[in-house]
Amino acid sequence: DKDTAMRIARAQNTAMTCIPEFVQRAALAALKDEESARRNVKIIGERLKILYEELSKSELIKVKPPEGAMYIFPKIRISGFDSWKFAWKLLEEKGVAVAPGASFGEDYNDHLRISAVLSEKPLREACRRIREALEEIS
């Protein structure tokens, strides 16, 4: 049934995006280098600020200042918004990859998960394309 299939899809999504053990071991080794860890926290923090700043330019996007993690999870203010359809449209038409909020539960179908892994220039461009794509469907 559809409900079971959706729960299995969410579980598979989590399993497919988990960090492999060898990467976890590398992360543990990297954490011993406190200077690099502080530098990386600062870099991601700056990128999260860019995401917040750029996404806040649109009234179609409700975004809260990030408090941690390496992504932002804005709510989209478009009636009937479908995060799966939008994520595919964004990838195919604008070349920007985001995670649909619904992959974290149907209650989040009006959200997107956007990672702060790009440097400043491509991150700002990606946000511009997200805003543009939202304007096109609103």
N, C-alpha and C positions, 0 to 999 in steps of 0.2 A: 504494500500500500504506500501511498504518497508520503505519509507521515514517517513511516519507517525508513523509506528511501532517503528522505531529507536528513534524518538523524544519522544514517550511515554515511551520507555524503559529508556532513559536518565532521564526523569522526575521521573519515579518510583525509579530509582537508588538513586536519590537525596533524595526523600521522605523517602526511606527505611534507608538511612544512616544519616538522620538528628538526632540531639541530642534531646532526649525526655525532656519535660519541667522539670521533677523532677531532671534530671541530670543538666540541666541549673541552676536550683535553688541551687543545691549543689555547682556548680562552683562559683556562686556569693558569697556564704558563704565562700568558700575556698579563694577567692580573698581578703577577708578581712584580711587574714593571709598573710601579705606581705613577711615574711621570707620564708614561704613554696612556695609562688609563685616564688620568686627569685630562690630558690633551684630547682624548677621544670624547670624553664626556662634554668638554667645552665645545668641540666641533659639532656634535649632535645637538647640543643645546642651541647653538647659533642657527643651525638648520631648522630646528623646530620653530624658532622665532621667525624665520623667513616664511615657513609654511603658514604660521598664524597670521603674519602680516599680509601675505599675498591672498590667502583665502578669505580674510576679513574684508577684502575689497568688494566682495559680492554680497548683496542682500539675500541671495539664494542659498547662502551657506552660513549655517550657525556653527561657529567654532569657538571653543573655550581655550584659553591659554594652556599649553601643555604643562603637565606637572612631572613628567618622567617618560620613560620608554624611549623608543626611537621612531615613533610614528604619531600621527594625529588622527582623530576619529570624528570628523565633522558631520553634522546632521544637514541633510539637504532639504531645503524648504520649497519643494515642488510637490504639489498634490499628485498622488499616485506614483511617486518616484519608485523605480525598480532598480535597486543597486546592481543586480546581475546584468540586466540589459544595458545599463549605463556603462558599467565597467567594460563590457565587450565593445560597445560603441566607441568609448574613449580609446581603447587599445587599437581598434581597427581603423578609426578615422583620424585620430590625433596622435597615435604613437605613444600614448601614456598608459602605464600599467598601474592600477590600483586594485585593492582587494574590496569586493563588494561587502557592505556591512552585513548583509543577510547570511554570509558564510559564518558569522558569529552568532547567528540566531535570527529567526524571522522578525523579532522585535526591532532589529537594527537594519531592516531593509531600506530605510531612508538615511543610511550613513555610508561613508566610505572610509577605508583605512588607507592612509597615505604615508609611506615611509620617508624618513628624512635621511636617505642614504646618498643622495646626489649632492654635488657641490652647488654653490650658490647660483650660478648662471643657469644651468639646466633645471634646477629646482624652481626658480622663478618662471622659467618658460613653461614647465609642466603645469604650474599653477595657473598661468595665463590660459593654457589650453583647456584645463578643467573648467575654468570660469566660462570660457567661450562655448564649450560643449553644453554646459548647463543652460546658458542663454539660448542656445539653439533649441533645446527641448522644452523650455518654459513657456 
